[in-house]
């Protein structure tokens, strides 16, 4: 997993509450067993119309958000079913950071396991980000995980809180397997001792 220390990216808004995992990655696209290839289906039923054409009324489809890697949304992001495909689709599309006032627990945990930084800010702080995103074309945020700060080129400087264990996972680029492999020498020694018995 790629380590996350500092990231600067264009911000794209999804101005909706209770964005569930079926909206993030609809069930008909859950046929793959790899973690890749899901980005093309992210927010599929919002990004495209019934004929498969790009829906110009879906805000992130606008040219000003092309190449966005920071997503902002409203409360209870990632609710619904526990599918891990949702963070896979978000990451595969190109988002490294998701900012919202609150997240569904399973989705929140799955973000860390897949190299995505979910940041919880107050409703007021998120509203200010929506306003800045609308105001400034190509609006960018810098996310500094080493110092737990969000900044922009227009004077924003906001701190955010994050569980230290999860923070270290991202800073070191570790998932559960990577964490276990940090003890590979002890595992190998144990296996060698067991084999001898």
Buried (B, 14 or more C-beta within 10 A) or exposed (E): BEEBEEBBBBBBBBBBEBBBBBBBBBEEBBEEEEBEEBBEBBBBBBBBEEEEEEBEEBBBBEEBBEEBBBBBBBBBBBBBBEBBBBBBBBBBBBBBBBBBBBBBEBBBBBBBBBBBBBBBBEEEBBBBBBEBBEEBEEBBBBBBBEEBBBBBEEEBEBEBEBEEEBBEBBEBEBBEEEEEEEEEEEEEEEEEEEEEE
